[in-house]
Amino acid sequence: MPNISASVGQGGINRKADVLIIQKALNQIPPNQGGPTPKLKEDGLIEPKTIGAIVAFQKSNTGLVRDGRIDINGKTLSRLNSLLESK
């Protein structure tokens, strides 16, 4: 279950450790549930592919704001955790 210390993505704080956590988490999500294809490079750097993967995840999961950002107590992180827990 990924825990981040600050927001990740578009307009986020984007601490390297947090970005890496999100990249690894998104790579564990199957494409049919909004996971990235191809998988993200797990380097802790925020760049267009990582932001795009966040938006794609948000689009694939009903009820999420499509802002390209994952906030600490936000619905996107909650949904990501939910999917990972069910694996």
N, C-alpha and C positions, 0 to 999 in steps of 0.2 A: 504494500500500500504506500504509494508515494506521498511523502510529506515535504512541502517546500517552505522556505522561510520568507519568500516574497514572490510577487507576481512574475509570471513568465510570459513572454510574447509581445505583441504589438503594444507599445507604450508602457511595458512592464519594467520592473527593476532589473530583471535578467541577470541575477547572480549566476556565475558559471556552474556552481554545484547544483543549483535549482534547475537550470536549463538542461543539464545532463540527466537529472532525475526524470524530467518530463520527456526528453528524447527517448530514454530507455523504456519508460512506461508506454509511450505511444507505439514504439516498435513491438511491444507485446500484444497489442490489440490487432485482431484479424482485420483485414481490409473491409470485410462485409459489415464490420461494426465501427468503421471510421478510422482504422489504422492506416498508416502511410504505405504507399506503394510507389517507388521502392522504399525500403526502410531508410530511416534517417541516419545520417552519420552521427555517431554518439561522441561529440567533441565538446559539448558545453557552450557552444557558440550560437548565439541567436542570429539567424539569417532567414532569408525569404522562404527556404524550404521548410524550416521548423515552424515558422508562423503559418505557412500554407497548410502544414499538417494539422496544426491546431484548428484552423478554420474548417478544414475538411472533416475533422472529428466532430466539431460543433454542428456542422451541416448534417452529418449522418445520425446525430442523436437529438431526438425531438425535445424541444423546450430549452435548448441552450442558446444563449446570445452568441451570434457569429461575429465576435469582435477580435478574434485571433489572440486572445489573452486568457491565461489561466490564473485565477486569483486564489489566495489561500483558502478562503471560506466560500468559494464560488461553486456554482452548479457544475461547471465543466470539470473541475477537480473531483467533485463528488461522483460524477458519472464515470470518470476514468477509474477511480478507486473501486466503484461498484463492479465494473466490467472485469477488472483485474482480480478482485476477490472471488468472482464466480468461475475463474479458470481452474 
